[in-house]
Every structure is written in structure tokens, then in C-alpha cells.
Amino acid sequence: MILPARSSAPRFGARRLRPAAVLALAAVAATGCSPVLEVKAAPAAGNPGCATVLSHLPSSLAGLPRRATTGTSTSAWGTPSGVVLRCGVAIPGPTTLPCGTVNEVDWIVSESGDTRTMTTYGRTPAIEVLMKVDDTQAGAVPAQLGPAVALIPAARRCIGAADVPPPPTR
């Protein structure tokens, strides 16, 4: 039996697959300690503005590392998750809920049980951020998200009672 001569050139795929396999294993190992968080995508998650924001989110938020999520246009930080972000939620209309401005971004704030929900106001698509009410780093969250969220232009601003002119006198 005659065997073909061996070439000194690497066989197709033998060395080319090795770096790819190492990268794949590294990706699995990196996420192995922090399982993917299931987060339901918002109705308008496919809005191009969401992709812009998501690509500019910080890798850590209020000292928590960013982790993988299942939903389109979602993100989370911390294990267990301390902060969850969803882009493309319903755009809020006028409200009596508190609305504050942090780094040029208006946020409507509501609390239910032990969860604080902050929703951007005046921006399309709207972004919702959920966190624990007792989070001592809660003030850092809107400040650190501001640069990414501000990439969506504001069409409206929060106003309060001081912004409403008094009725004309007769």
C-alpha cells in the first residue's frame, strides 16, 4: 500500500480552528460564572435608537459588572442582577410621578414594593431601568447611563408646577 507523502504545510482547518475553539471556550468560561439573565424584550426593542444606546452602555454600572441577557435591546449589571435595562418600552405621556433630570436626561421615577423603575421622558425610544429601592448606588445609575441614553435626542422635557405660568389676572 502506498501512502501519500506528508506535506509540511498544515492540514486545512487543523491550526485555523484551534484559535477559534480557544475563543469559544473562553467565551463560555467567561459567562459560566454569570448565567444569562432572562429579560423580556420591550415592544419597540427593534428601534435603531436602542442599538445605538446598547452599543454605548458601560461595562460596569454602580460597581456592578455587565452581564448577558436574553432579550433584544436589554442589558443587566450584577449577579444576581442589581440593575436591568430595557430599551423600547412604552413612551410615557404626561404624568404626576416625580421626574428629575440627571446629566441632561429626564427620568420618571416610580416605586412598587422593593423595586424602583426609572423611565426616560421625552425620548423615542423610551428606556426603562429597574433596580432595588434600597440600592445605595442608585444615584450613580442614571448618571452613568446618561452618556449612552443622551444619544437619543430629547423631544420633550420634564416640567413641574414652577414651569407652568400662572393664569392671567382679570
PASEBA-1860 file (N, C-alpha, C; in nm, 3 decimals):
! residues 170
1> MILPARSS> 0.084/-0.117/0.000/0.000/0.000/0.000/0.088/0.124/0.000 ~ 0.056/0.217/-0.084/0.136/0.339/-0.096/0.058/0.452/-0.028 ~ 0.121/0.518/0.065/0.059/0.631/0.135/0.105/0.761/0.072 ~ 0.017/0.859/0.069/0.059/0.989/0.014/0.167/1.052/0.101 ~ 0.253/1.126/0.038/0.360/1.194/0.112/0.300/1.301/0.202 ~ 0.358/1.316/0.318/0.310/1.419/0.412/0.369/1.553/0.373 ~ 0.288/1.651/0.378/0.331/1.786/0.348/0.367/1.856/0.479 ~ 0.460/1.948/0.474/0.494/2.025/0.594/0.392/2.136/0.619
9> APRFGARR> 0.306/2.163/0.520/0.202/2.265/0.536/0.092/2.210/0.627 ~ 0.034/2.294/0.710/-0.072/2.247/0.798/-0.193/2.200/0.719 ~ -0.256/2.094/0.770/-0.378/2.046/0.706/-0.485/2.152/0.718 ~ -0.577/2.155/0.623/-0.685/2.254/0.624/-0.763/2.244/0.755 ~ -0.770/2.353/0.823/-0.850/2.360/0.945/-0.780/2.315/1.070 ~ -0.673/2.243/1.060/-0.610/2.189/1.181/-0.563/2.301/1.273 ~ -0.495/2.398/1.219/-0.447/2.509/1.302/-0.542/2.627/1.299 ~ -0.619/2.640/1.197/-0.711/2.752/1.186/-0.827/2.740/1.284
17> LRPAAVLA> -0.869/2.621/1.313/-0.979/2.602/1.406/-0.935/2.616/1.551 ~ -0.811/2.592/1.577/-0.764/2.595/1.716/-0.788/2.731/1.782 ~ -0.747/2.846/1.722/-0.774/2.974/1.787/-0.924/2.999/1.805 ~ -1.004/2.960/1.707/-1.148/2.979/1.719/-1.205/2.896/1.833 ~ -1.155/2.773/1.847/-1.201/2.688/1.957/-1.161/2.746/2.092 ~ -1.041/2.801/2.099/-0.996/2.863/2.224/-1.084/2.982/2.258 ~ -1.115/3.065/2.159/-1.202/3.181/2.184/-1.341/3.137/2.227 ~ -1.394/3.034/2.166/-1.526/2.985/2.203/-1.527/2.934/2.347
25> LAAVAATG> -1.423/2.859/2.383/-1.414/2.809/2.520/-1.396/2.923/2.620 ~ -1.320/3.025/2.582/-1.302/3.140/2.671/-1.433/3.214/2.691 ~ -1.513/3.227/2.585/-1.642/3.293/2.597/-1.735/3.216/2.689 ~ -1.735/3.084/2.677/-1.819/3.000/2.763/-1.771/3.012/2.907 ~ -1.640/3.010/2.928/-1.586/3.020/3.063/-1.617/3.155/3.125 ~ -1.611/3.261/3.045/-1.637/3.395/3.097/-1.782/3.410/3.141 ~ -1.873/3.346/3.071/-2.013/3.358/3.108/-2.057/3.249/3.201 ~ -1.972/3.149/3.224/-2.008/3.036/3.309/-2.038/3.076/3.452
33> CSPVLEVK> -1.969/3.176/3.503/-1.990/3.220/3.641/-2.112/3.310/3.652 ~ -2.155/3.368/3.544/-2.267/3.461/3.544/-2.367/3.416/3.438 ~ -2.467/3.334/3.475/-2.559/3.283/3.375/-2.634/3.396/3.305 ~ -2.679/3.367/3.186/-2.754/3.465/3.108/-2.885/3.493/3.179 ~ -2.917/3.620/3.194/-3.039/3.662/3.261/-3.153/3.672/3.161 ~ -3.265/3.609/3.191/-3.382/3.618/3.103/-3.452/3.751/3.128 ~ -3.457/3.834/3.024/-3.523/3.963/3.029/-3.612/3.972/2.906 ~ -3.739/4.001/2.926/-3.833/4.012/2.815/-3.805/4.142/2.737
41> AAPAAGNP> -3.796/4.129/2.606/-3.775/4.246/2.521/-3.898/4.336/2.524 ~ -3.876/4.464/2.516/-3.984/4.563/2.511/-4.046/4.563/2.371 ~ -4.170/4.615/2.358/-4.238/4.614/2.229/-4.161/4.681/2.114 ~ -4.089/4.789/2.141/-4.017/4.859/2.034/-3.866/4.835/2.044 ~ -3.827/4.716/2.090/-3.685/4.683/2.109/-3.606/4.689/1.978 ~ -3.673/4.675/1.865/-3.605/4.678/1.736/-3.578/4.817/1.684 ~ -3.616/4.921/1.758/-3.590/5.058/1.716/-3.439/5.079/1.703 ~ -3.392/5.137/1.593/-3.247/5.158/1.575/-3.183/5.238/1.688
49> GCATVLSH> -3.258/5.325/1.753/-3.204/5.401/1.866/-3.159/5.310/1.979 ~ -3.228/5.198/1.996/-3.190/5.103/2.101/-3.052/5.044/2.073 ~ -3.026/5.011/1.949/-2.894/4.956/1.913/-2.784/5.057/1.943 ~ -2.811/5.183/1.915/-2.713/5.288/1.943/-2.684/5.295/2.092 ~ -2.790/5.298/2.172/-2.772/5.307/2.318/-2.699/5.185/2.371 ~ -2.744/5.065/2.331/-2.685/4.941/2.383/-2.536/4.933/2.351 ~ -2.496/4.984/2.236/-2.355/4.975/2.199/-2.268/5.074/2.278 ~ -2.330/5.165/2.350/-2.253/5.264/2.427/-2.271/5.250/2.579
57> LPSSLAGL> -2.335/5.143/2.624/-2.356/5.124/2.767/-2.224/5.089/2.836 ~ -2.211/5.128/2.962/-2.086/5.098/3.034/-2.072/4.950/3.067 ~ -1.948/4.904/3.078/-1.922/4.764/3.112/-1.947/4.737/3.260 ~ -1.945/4.842/3.340/-1.984/4.829/3.480/-2.071/4.949/3.515 ~ -2.163/4.926/3.608/-2.259/5.029/3.645/-2.276/5.026/3.796 ~ -2.248/5.137/3.861/-2.258/5.146/4.007/-2.177/5.034/4.073 ~ -2.063/5.002/4.014/-1.975/4.900/4.069/-2.014/4.757/4.034 ~ -2.117/4.739/3.953/-2.163/4.605/3.914/-2.118/4.574/3.771
65> PRRATTGT> -2.066/4.453/3.746/-2.024/4.417/3.610/-2.146/4.388/3.521 ~ -2.131/4.423/3.393/-2.238/4.396/3.296/-2.244/4.247/3.268 ~ -2.366/4.197/3.245/-2.382/4.054/3.216/-2.475/4.035/3.096 ~ -2.474/3.916/3.043/-2.553/3.884/2.925/-2.701/3.869/2.961 ~ -2.787/3.907/2.866/-2.932/3.893/2.881/-2.988/3.825/2.756 ~ -3.111/3.773/2.767/-3.172/3.704/2.655/-3.251/3.796/2.563 ~ -3.308/3.901/2.613/-3.397/3.986/2.534/-3.325/4.085/2.446 ~ -3.383/4.111/2.331/-3.330/4.212/2.239/-3.335/4.348/2.307
73> STSAWGTP> -3.230/4.426/2.292/-3.220/4.561/2.347/-3.238/4.564/2.498 ~ -3.178/4.466/2.565/-3.179/4.463/2.711/-3.036/4.451/2.761 ~ -3.016/4.487/2.886/-2.886/4.471/2.949/-2.908/4.458/3.099 ~ -2.809/4.406/3.167/-2.817/4.392/3.313/-2.677/4.402/3.370 ~ -2.672/4.441/3.496/-2.546/4.451/3.567/-2.563/4.384/3.702 ~ -2.462/4.306/3.742/-2.460/4.242/3.873/-2.511/4.100/3.870 ~ -2.460/4.018/3.962/-2.505/3.880/3.978/-2.529/3.857/4.125 ~ -2.651/3.842/4.173/-2.772/3.850/4.092/-2.790/3.991/4.038
81> SGVVLRCG> -2.877/4.004/3.941/-2.890/4.134/3.873/-2.929/4.243/3.972 ~ -2.852/4.350/3.970/-2.881/4.466/4.054/-2.952/4.573/3.975 ~ -2.925/4.578/3.844/-2.985/4.678/3.756/-3.020/4.609/3.625 ~ -3.143/4.632/3.576/-3.187/4.576/3.448/-3.236/4.692/3.361 ~ -3.193/4.694/3.235/-3.232/4.798/3.140/-3.305/4.733/3.024 ~ -3.416/4.797/2.982/-3.490/4.755/2.862/-3.512/4.878/2.776 ~ -3.476/4.871/2.652/-3.497/4.981/2.558/-3.616/4.947/2.469 ~ -3.699/5.048/2.439/-3.813/5.027/2.352/-3.944/5.009/2.428
89> VAIPGPTT> -3.946/5.050/2.555/-4.070/5.040/2.634/-4.168/5.148/2.588 ~ -4.292/5.139/2.637/-4.395/5.237/2.601/-4.347/5.377/2.637 ~ -4.370/5.469/2.548/-4.329/5.608/2.569/-4.426/5.672/2.668 ~ -4.374/5.720/2.782/-4.464/5.779/2.880/-4.518/5.914/2.834 ~ -4.643/5.936/2.868/-4.706/6.065/2.841/-4.698/6.152/2.965 ~ -4.777/6.257/2.971/-4.778/6.341/3.090/-4.809/6.258/3.214 ~ -4.746/6.292/3.323/-4.761/6.214/3.445/-4.748/6.304/3.567 ~ -4.800/6.256/3.678/-4.782/6.326/3.805/-4.670/6.262/3.887
97> LPCGTVNE> -4.608/6.157/3.832/-4.495/6.093/3.901/-4.377/6.189/3.901 ~ -4.289/6.174/3.999/-4.169/6.260/4.002/-4.086/6.242/3.876 ~ -4.035/6.352/3.825/-3.950/6.350/3.707/-3.830/6.438/3.737 ~ -3.712/6.380/3.725/-3.591/6.455/3.753/-3.493/6.446/3.638 ~ -3.403/6.540/3.634/-3.303/6.547/3.527/-3.166/6.516/3.584 ~ -3.097/6.421/3.521/-2.960/6.386/3.558/-2.878/6.387/3.430 ~ -2.776/6.471/3.426/-2.689/6.482/3.307/-2.769/6.500/3.179 ~ -2.864/6.592/3.181/-2.944/6.628/3.064/-3.043/6.521/3.020
105> VDWIVSES> -3.064/6.418/3.099/-3.162/6.314/3.068/-3.272/6.320/3.174 ~ -3.397/6.328/3.129/-3.511/6.329/3.220/-3.555/6.187/3.249 ~ -3.580/6.159/3.378/-3.621/6.026/3.423/-3.748/6.039/3.507 ~ -3.850/5.961/3.475/-3.968/5.947/3.558/-3.938/5.834/3.655 ~ -3.966/5.857/3.783/-3.931/5.759/3.886/-4.058/5.711/3.956 ~ -4.071/5.578/3.965/-4.181/5.519/4.041/-4.126/5.403/4.123 ~ -4.194/5.375/4.233/-4.153/5.265/4.319/-4.273/5.177/4.347 ~ -4.250/5.046/4.344/-4.353/4.947/4.375/-4.286/4.836/4.454
113> GDTRTMTT> -4.328/4.821/4.579/-4.263/4.721/4.664/-4.118/4.758/4.684 ~ -4.028/4.666/4.651/-3.886/4.693/4.668/-3.815/4.727/4.537 ~ -3.894/4.761/4.433/-3.837/4.790/4.301/-3.859/4.936/4.263 ~ -3.752/5.000/4.220/-3.760/5.136/4.166/-3.750/5.125/4.014 ~ -3.842/5.192/3.945/-3.841/5.195/3.799/-3.815/5.337/3.754 ~ -3.716/5.354/3.670/-3.686/5.484/3.611/-3.707/5.471/3.460 ~ -3.787/5.561/3.405/-3.816/5.558/3.261/-3.780/5.693/3.202 ~ -3.710/5.690/3.089/-3.674/5.817/3.026/-3.800/5.888/2.980
121> YGRTPAIE> -3.795/6.019/2.987/-3.908/6.101/2.944/-3.865/6.188/2.827 ~ -3.950/6.193/2.724/-3.924/6.282/2.611/-3.831/6.226/2.505 ~ -3.801/6.097/2.511/-3.711/6.035/2.414/-3.779/5.915/2.350 ~ -3.758/5.899/2.220/-3.813/5.786/2.147/-3.698/5.715/2.077 ~ -3.671/5.591/2.115/-3.745/5.501/2.204/-3.720/5.535/2.351 ~ -3.813/5.491/2.435/-3.800/5.513/2.579/-3.721/5.397/2.640 ~ -3.653/5.426/2.749/-3.570/5.327/2.818/-3.619/5.315/2.961 ~ -3.629/5.191/3.007/-3.671/5.161/3.143/-3.556/5.096/3.217
129> VLMKVDDT> -3.533/5.139/3.341/-3.427/5.084/3.425/-3.492/5.042/3.557 ~ -3.468/4.917/3.596/-3.522/4.865/3.721/-3.408/4.833/3.816 ~ -3.429/4.864/3.945/-3.329/4.834/4.047/-3.400/4.825/4.182 ~ -3.329/4.780/4.282/-3.383/4.772/4.418/-3.396/4.913/4.476 ~ -3.503/4.935/4.550/-3.527/5.066/4.613/-3.414/5.101/4.709 ~ -3.365/5.004/4.784/-3.264/5.031/4.886/-3.121/5.032/4.833 ~ -3.103/5.033/4.704/-2.969/5.033/4.646/-2.897/5.163/4.682 ~ -2.786/5.150/4.753/-2.712/5.268/4.795/-2.643/5.339/4.678
137> QAGAVPAQ> -2.627/5.269/4.565/-2.563/5.327/4.447/-2.665/5.379/4.346 ~ -2.793/5.387/4.385/-2.899/5.424/4.290/-2.874/5.557/4.221 ~ -2.815/5.651/4.290/-2.787/5.781/4.228/-2.685/5.773/4.117 ~ -2.596/5.676/4.124/-2.492/5.661/4.022/-2.548/5.605/3.892 ~ -2.658/5.532/3.900/-2.711/5.464/3.782/-2.752/5.562/3.671 ~ -2.843/5.659/3.696/-2.879/5.748/3.585/-2.761/5.834/3.539 ~ -2.672/5.868/3.629/-2.555/5.948/3.590/-2.464/5.870/3.497 ~ -2.442/5.742/3.526/-2.353/5.661/3.443/-2.419/5.617/3.313
145> LGPAVALI> -2.551/5.607/3.311/-2.622/5.572/3.187/-2.642/5.693/3.096 ~ -2.632/5.812/3.152/-2.659/5.936/3.079/-2.591/5.949/2.944 ~ -2.460/5.928/2.934/-2.394/5.946/2.804/-2.453/5.857/2.694 ~ -2.487/5.733/2.726/-2.545/5.644/2.625/-2.689/5.684/2.593 ~ -2.769/5.712/2.695/-2.910/5.746/2.675/-2.924/5.879/2.600 ~ -2.835/5.972/2.626/-2.841/6.103/2.561/-2.817/6.096/2.410 ~ -2.774/5.981/2.360/-2.758/5.965/2.214/-2.893/5.963/2.144 ~ -3.000/5.938/2.220/-3.136/5.951/2.167/-3.178/6.095/2.194
153> PAARRCIG> -3.208/6.173/2.092/-3.240/6.314/2.115/-3.370/6.331/2.196 ~ -3.371/6.432/2.281/-3.490/6.464/2.361/-3.585/6.549/2.277 ~ -3.710/6.508/2.272/-3.813/6.586/2.203/-3.895/6.668/2.301 ~ -3.898/6.624/2.428/-3.972/6.694/2.533/-3.888/6.692/2.660 ~ -3.923/6.781/2.752/-3.855/6.789/2.880/-3.957/6.777/2.992 ~ -3.911/6.735/3.109/-3.997/6.734/3.228/-4.029/6.877/3.267 ~ -4.150/6.897/3.312/-4.185/7.027/3.369/-4.254/7.002/3.502 ~ -4.249/7.100/3.587/-4.315/7.092/3.717/-4.405/7.211/3.736
161> AADVPPPP> -4.464/7.220/3.852/-4.557/7.330/3.881/-4.490/7.466/3.863 ~ -4.361/7.475/3.894/-4.290/7.603/3.881/-4.275/7.643/3.734 ~ -4.288/7.549/3.642/-4.273/7.578/3.499/-4.402/7.626/3.433 ~ -4.513/7.610/3.503/-4.644/7.646/3.446/-4.672/7.790/3.481 ~ -4.700/7.873/3.378/-4.726/8.014/3.408/-4.860/8.028/3.484 ~ -4.868/8.127/3.570/-4.993/8.148/3.642/-5.103/8.192/3.546 ~ -5.228/8.168/3.582/-5.336/8.212/3.494/-5.341/8.364/3.487 ~ -5.386/8.417/3.374/-5.390/8.565/3.362/-5.490/8.622/3.463
169> TR> -5.456/8.740/3.512/-5.547/8.807/3.606/-5.651/8.884/3.526 ~ -5.770/8.899/3.584/-5.879/8.971/3.513/-5.897/9.106/3.566
END
